[in-house]
Amino acid sequence: MFDIRYQMFLNNMGDFISFAGDLSYLFQMEQYMSMIDMQLHGNPQVKFSRRQNRLYIFGDFEDKDLKAGDYLVAEIYQTINPDSHTSIYNDMFIKDYTTALIKQQWGANLSKFEGMQLPGGVTLNGRQIFEDATADIEKLEEKLRAEQELPVDFFVG
């Protein structure tokens, strides 16, 4: 009875009826109330300690933040030790990116000897190898941004 949402709904009931079924006003009021609630109470704060490998959750769990039966979902990123988890080197992106970096370095090294002919009449074009590798690196980095990067967090309200 003394909840702010209940009181706002009672105060605006006359306005809601006069709009003859238009729910946009009610929807805007609900958004406004949730923004006020977020500003006054906020979301439960969390902190992850990398040294202790612990997740600390701060909040009022006895009152309303978490109740019995609620779910708690956390997305946590952990640094993996490559000595004990060698499967991280089997990632195709890592293999492709490393190959492109080596190809770029090889092209840079060969560009110093531009125009030199190898036995058998073969001439290597170091500049073309370097440019191809640079294009491959740009494509891989764009693919990484498009598929793996988290979206930018922003606040609207």
N, C-alpha and C positions, 0 to 999 in steps of 0.2 A: 504494500500500500504506500510506503514511503519511498519507493524506488523512483528515481528521477525520470525514467522512461515512462512509467505509469502516469506520473503527474503531467508530463508533457503530452502524452496521448489524451488524457482527460481535457487538458486545456485546449487542445487543437481539434477536438472531436467535432465542434461546431463548424470549423473551417473545412474539415474533411467532408462533412455531409453536404456543405454548400457547393462543393466542386462536382457533385453528382457522379461519383464513381471514378474520378480521375485519381489514380494512385501515385502520380508523380510527386505530389506534395508530400505524401506519406513517405515515399522513398527518399526524398531529399531530407526530410526530418530525421529519418533513421540514419542516414549517412552523417548528418550533423551531430547526432547524439553519439554515434560511434567515434567520431573525431574528438568530441569533448571527453569521452571516456578514455580514449587512448592518451590524450594530453594530461589528464588528471591521474590516471592509474598506470598507464603504460603497459607494455608487455612484460612478462616475466624475464628478468635479465639473466643471462647465462655467461659463464666464463670457463674457458678450457685451459688447464695448466698442462703445457707440453712436457714439463720436467717430471710431473707426477702422473701424467696420463689420467687425469680426473676431469670430469665435467661438473661444474658447480652451477646449480640452478637456484636463483634467488627469487622469492615470491611469497605470497601469503597463501600457503597451501591448506590451511585450516579453514579459511573462509570461502574463497571462490576460484582461485587460480587453477588448482587441480583438485578433482574429486575422485573418489574410488570409481574405477571403471573407465576413466579418461585415458587416452593414449598420449604418450610422449614420444615424439619423433625427432631425432637429431641427425643432421648430416655433418659428419666429421671427416676431415682429411688428415691423414697421418703420413709422416715421412717414413718411407720404407728403407730398411737397410739392404743395399744391393748385395752384400756378402752372404746374407742368409736367404734372400729372396731373389735368386738369379733369374727368375722368369720375367722380371721387368725388362730385361734386355730383348725379349722375344716380341716386343710390341712393333707392329709394322710401321707406325709413324716414326718411331725412333730409328728404325732401320733405314727408311726412306730419307729422313732428314739427315742422318749421319752420312749416307751415301752422297747426297747432294752437297754437303759441306766438304767432303773429301774431293768430290769432283770439282768444286769451285777452287779449292786450294791447288789441285793438280793443274787446272787451267791457268791459274795465276803463275805457277811455276813454269809451265810450258810457254807462256806468252813472253818470257824473257829470251827465249831462243827462237823467236819468230823468224820464219824463212829458212831455218836450218833443215837440211835434208838428211834423213836417216839412211842407213844402208838399204839398198833395194829401191831407192827413189821415193820413199814414203815421206810426206811432209805432214806434220801435225799442226793443227790450227788451235793454238792455246786460247786465243781470244774467243773463238766460237764455243769452246768447251766451257770457258768461264761464264759467258753470257747465258748458255743453256742452263748451267747450274744455278745461276742467280735467279733465272725465271722459275726453276723448279723449287727453289727455296721460298720465293714469294708465294707460289701456289700452295705449298705445304703450310706456310704460316697463315695464309688466308683460310685454308681448310681447318686449321687448328682453332682459329678465332671463331669460325662459323659453327663448328660442331662441339667444341670442348669448353669454350669460354662461358662463364656464368653471366647471366644478364646483369645489367647495371641496376643497383638498388636505388630507388628514388622514392621520395615522399610527395604525395599529391594531397592537397587539402587546404 
